[in-house]
């Protein structure tokens, strides 16, 4: 009997994992594309500002941009205040966070975010929100009941696991009460029409696998297809297989901001610069695929204001070449594309990138994307990175091959190599630029002039 029970448990666990994998692939078969409020508004966004940005996103929907996400603080009546008490968290009688009415008036009369989500859905977009994992400390202190159960908040609150950088919440225990709290939370969010949930303080500092599983299980119970995104990074590579089971996106870096590099103290990588993303993405490429998207964070491009989550309001500090490099890198590595700039002040360069159909096609359709081993190419490639993306063409017509070349040096550089050294056959090949449609003559070699921190992307025939 013991053997049979053990075998039955193993079979049930295997079936559950297959269900999770199928669920994840259905939720996010390709990298999610959208916009998040953090890089431009920090904690402060209100309904009018959100609708204004979402309206611009509607005009980009034809290019695949879908998700409009309200980041942290939507439940704070006074987000500029210094303490949790001054920020006046808003929650309902079941201890669940709800939108602050002075900032989101359509949430009145218990409507929550449903009117806003309905408005987005009517225009073909999807709606997302951010939470910090756990249960509000004040809810735990009041010991409010957990909806539909005999449990109370104190039964679920794990006071040994606060978020070290956010004083608002306790963690949630890995027990029936904790699961019930997350079940009630996800049931509420599903009723609002949430399509995307970014959960913070969970994939690193600290890593909370129990809460990841609880949230994923609670989402699945609702029956609503809600994409689960875990933050912040860097998620440890040793946890890759585990987070891949439960989430569709997980951060592989600390917060990424608009600079090539930043000075850090030992053990700290905030803020994370563009120059460090190349090698980080190279470590994670084998985990990229349907329902499984390692996340190098949002794209801080364009206007970051009026109240960015870090620093003063500004035009992105990335140079035009660095911005092209960033967007090209995210596309060729099949990373989620979540815009951070203020869409109501969309500049021509940013618009040209986020509507580039070749870049977006690669991001959404590459069947395999991987870094080329530049160390094997010999001297002169120390500060060069190359990525290769392959797309299976319909009707057994073979494969489309794309190569992206990146210069990590602060001075211009020229890349010279053969196509055979890059993994193709020894025939002559032509290369067409994805950015300006220029093309090279067929040759066995490729020579690419790259500006400082610049890039080039070619389809090779």
N, C-alpha and C positions, 0 to 999 in steps of 0.2 A: 504493500500500500504506500509506503514511504517513497519507493521508487516511482510508482505511478503518479503520486502527487507532485513529485519533483519534475517529472517529465511533462505533466500537464501545465505546471507553472512555466516551464521553459517554452512550451508551445504557445501559451497565451502571451508571454513576453515577446516572442518572435512575431506573432500576429500583430501585436500592438505596435512594434517598431515598423513593420511593413506599412501599417495604416498611417503612422506618423510620416513616413517617407513619402507615401502617395499624397497625403494631405499637403505636405510642404511643396511638392512639385506642382500641385494644382494651384496653390496660393501664389507662387512666384515662379512660373516657368522660365521667365527671363528676368534680368536685373530690373528692379523697380526704378521708375523715373518719376521725379516730382520736385517739390519745393518744400522747404522747412523754414520756419520763422526765426530760428535762433540766431543765425549769423547777422541778421538785420535788426531784430527787435528784442533779442534776449528774453527776459521775463515779461516784457511790457506789452506785447501785441494785444490789440483789441479787435472787436468784430469788424469795425469799419475798415481797419487796415488789412485784416485778413481777407475780407471780401474783395478789396481793391487788388491785392496780389493774385488772388484766385481768378479774378476776371482776366488778368493777363495770361495766366496759365491756361485758361480756356482757349485762348487764341493760339496756344502752342500744342493743344491736344492732338492735332493732326500729325505731329511729329512723335507722338508717343508719350508725352508728358501727362501724368495721370494723378499723382498723389499730392494733395495739399495738406500739410501737417502743421498743427499748432504745437510748438515745443513747450518747454517747462513754464509753469506759472499761471496757467489759465484759471486756476482755482484761487488765486491770490487777489484780494480786494485792493491791496496796496503793495505792488511788487517792488517798488523802490525802497521800501522800508528795510531796516537793518536786521530785525529779529523776526522769528516765526510769528510771534504774537502780534507784532505790528503789521505783518503782512495779511493777517485775518484770513486764514484758510476758510474756504466754503465747503461744507459737506452736508449730506442729507441725514435723515433720521437713522439710517442704517450705517452711518460712518463712512460713506463713500464720497469722494471728492466730486464736486459739481462746479460748473463754470461760475466765476464771479459775475454777478448781474450788472455791476457798474461798468464792466468791460464787454460783456456779451449779453445785451438786453434780450435777444431772441430766446435766451434760455429761461425766461420767466415762467412762472406757474408750473415748475417741475419739468419743463420740456427738455432741459439739458441741451446737448448739442444736436438734437434731432433736427430742428429747423435748419440749422446751418448745413448739416450733412445732406438733408433733403435738397437744399438749394444747389449744393455741389453735384449731387447725383443727377439732378435734372439737366445739368450741363455736360454730363459725360465724364466728370471727374470723380475721384475717390477721396475720402476724408480720413485724416489721421490725427492722433494726439500723442503727447508725451506724458509719461508718469515716472516718478522715482519709485522704485520697488518698495513695498512695505505698507504699513498702516500709520496714519497720522498719530503722532504722540498724544495729541489732545483727545483724539477719539479713543485711544487706549485708556487714557486717564479717566475719561467719562464712562468707560466700560459699556459702550453702546452695544445693542444686540446686533447679531449678524443675520441679515435677512433670510427668512425661511428656515431658520435653525434654532436650536436651543443654546447655541454658543454665543459668547460675548467677546468683545474686542480684546479684553485681557487674556482670553484663552488663545488668541491667535498671535498676539504681539510677542516678538522675540526681542526683548530689551538688551540682549547680549550682542545684537548685530545691527546697530544703527548705520546709516550711511555716513562715512567719515567727513564728507564735504557738504552734506545737506542735513541740517538739524531738524527737518520737518517730520521725519518718519522713523519708526522702529522697523526692524525686519519682521518677517512673518515666519512662524514656526512651521516645521515640517510635521504637521499633525492634521487631524480631521478639521479642527477649527480653522487652521491656516488655509487649508484647501477650500473650506466653505467661504472664507472671506474673499479669496480670489475668484471663486465661482460666482459670488454675488456681484463682484466688480465687473467681471467680463460679461455677465448677463446684462448689466446696466449699459455698458459700452456698446454691446451688440444691439440693444434696443434703440440706441441713438443712431445707429448706422455707421459705426466706426469700421474702417477698412484696413487701418494701419496703426499699429501700436508700437511706439518706441519706449522701451523700458530702460531706465538708467540706474546706475550704481549696482549692476548685477553681473556684468561679464568680466569685471576686474575691479579691484579695490573696493569691496572684496568680490571674489568670484562666488556666486550663490547658485550652485546647480540645483538645489532643492526648490528654490523659488522660480527658477527658469522652468523646471518641470511642472510645477504647480500652475504657473501662468499658461503654459502651453496646453496643459490638460483642460484648464478652465475655458480657454478659447475654443478648443475642440468641442467641448460640451455644448457651447452655444449654437453650433452648426453654422455660424457665420464665418465666411472666409476672411479672416483678419491676419494680415502679414505681421509677424513678430520680429522686431528689430531690437537687438541687445546693445547696450552701451554702458560705460565708455570702454575704450581699449587702454592698453593693448591686451586683448584676449590672449592667453597663453596658448601657444601652438599645441601643447599637450592636451588641451581641452577641446581641440577642434572637432573630433569625432562626436563628442558629447553635445556641444552646442549645435552641431549640424543636425542632430536628431530632433531638436525642439524648435529651433528658430530658423527663419529664412534669411536674416541678415545679422551679422555681429561685427562689432567694431574691432579692427586689428591695430588701431593706433589710438593714442590719446587725441584730444581735440585738435583737428587740423585747421590751421589758419593761414592767412595770406602772406607767407614769406617763404624764401627758399630754404633758409636755415635759421635756427634760434639757439641762443645759449641756454644750456641746461645744467642744473646741479646733478650730481650722481644719483641714479635711480629715478630721475624725473625726465619725462619727454614732452611736457606741456610747455608751450604749444608745439605741435608737430609740424615741421616744415615740409615743403614739397620735395626737396632734395632727398629726404629720407624715405619717401614713399616707394621708390623703385625697388629697393632691396626688401622692404617689408612685403610688398605685394608678391615678389618672387617666392617668398617662403610659403605663401598661401594658395598658389594657383591650382594645386591639385585638389583643393576642396571646392572649387568653383563649378557650378552646374545647376540644373533645374532645381529650384527650391533651396539653394545653398549658395549664398553670396557674401563672401568676406568683404567687409565694408571699410574703405580707407577714409570715410567720413564725408561730410558735405563739401560742396564746391564753393569756396568763399570768393566768388568772382563778381565783378560789377560793383554797385554801390552797397556798402555795408553800413546801414543806418536806417532809422535815426538813433537806435539804441542797441548796437551789436552786443552779443553775448561776451565779447572780450574787446577791450580797447575803445577808442573814440570812433565816432561816425567818420567814415572815410570811403574814398574810392579804393578798391582793392590794391594793396601794395604790390601785387604781382605785376611784373612787366607784361606787355602784350605777348611777347614770346613765351614767358612763363605761363601765362594763362592758356595759351594754345597747347603748351606741353602738358599742363595739368589735365585739360579736358581730353586730349588725345590719349594720355595714359589711362585715365578712368575708362575710356571707351574700349581701348584695345585689350585691357585686362578684364573686361566684362564685370566691372564694378558697378554697384548701384549708383545712379546719377541723381543726387539730391541737391538741387540748387540752393544756395544760401543767400545770394544777393537780393536786394529789393527789386522786385519785378516791375514796380511802378516807375522805376528809373533805369530801365533796361537800356544799356548802351549798345552801339552798333557791333563792337567786337564780340561781346557776350552773345548777342542775338545771332551773329553769324555762326558761332560755334554750336549753340544749342539747337540750331535748325539745320545743321550740316547732316544731310541724309546719309552720306557714306559713313561718317563716324557713328551715328546712331544705329545704322544697319549692322555694323560690326559688333557693337555692344549688345545688340538684341539677338543676333543670329550666329555668332561664331560658335562652332561646335567644339573648338579646342583653341585655347590661347595659352601661350607659355613663353617664358623668357628664353632667349638664345644665350648660350654660354659664351659670353664675350671674352672670358679669360682664355678660352681655347683658340681665339682668333689671333693671339700674339700681342706684341708690344703695340702701344698706341691706343688700346681700347680700355685703359684703366678707368676713364671717366665717360665711357660710352655705354649705354644700355640699349638693347634691341629686343623687341617683342614680336612674336609671330602669331598671327591669328588665322585660323582656317575655317572656311564656311563651305559646307557641303551644298553643291548646286542641285537644283531640282532635276528630276528625270535622269538620274545617273549620268550627269554631264561632268562629273569630276568635282574638283574643289577650287574655290577661289582663295588665293593666298594673299595675305596682307603682312607687310613688315613695317614696324614703327621704329624709328631711330631717334635716340635722345642724347643730348649733350649735357652732361652734368657739370661741365667746366664753366667758369665765369668768363672764359674767352672763347671766341669762335673756334670751331673745329671742323675738319673734313674727314668723313668716314670713307675708307676705300677697302673693299673686300670683294670676294666672288660670291655669286649666288650659291655655288656648290658648298662653300664654307658655311653658308647660312642654312644649309639643309636641303636645297633644291638639287635637281639633276644638273648635269654639266652643259646642258643646252644654253643657247642664248635666250635671255628673257628681257622683256621691256617692263618698265615700271611707270604707272600713272599715279600722280599725286592725288591724294584725297582732299587736299585743301585748296588747290588752285587749278586742278585738271591738267596741268602740264605733264608731259610724258617724255621718257627717255627712249633712245633707239635701242633695239634689241642688242644685248651684249651679255657676255659671261661675267661681267664685273659690274659693280655699282659704286658710284662715287657721289657722296651727299655732303654738301656744305651746310653746316648747322650753326646758327648764331649762338651766343652765350645762353645757356639754359634753354636752348631751342630744340625743336623736333621736326620730323618729317614722317609722313605716312604714305605708303605706296601700295597699290594693288599690283601684284606681279603676274605677268602673263607669260 
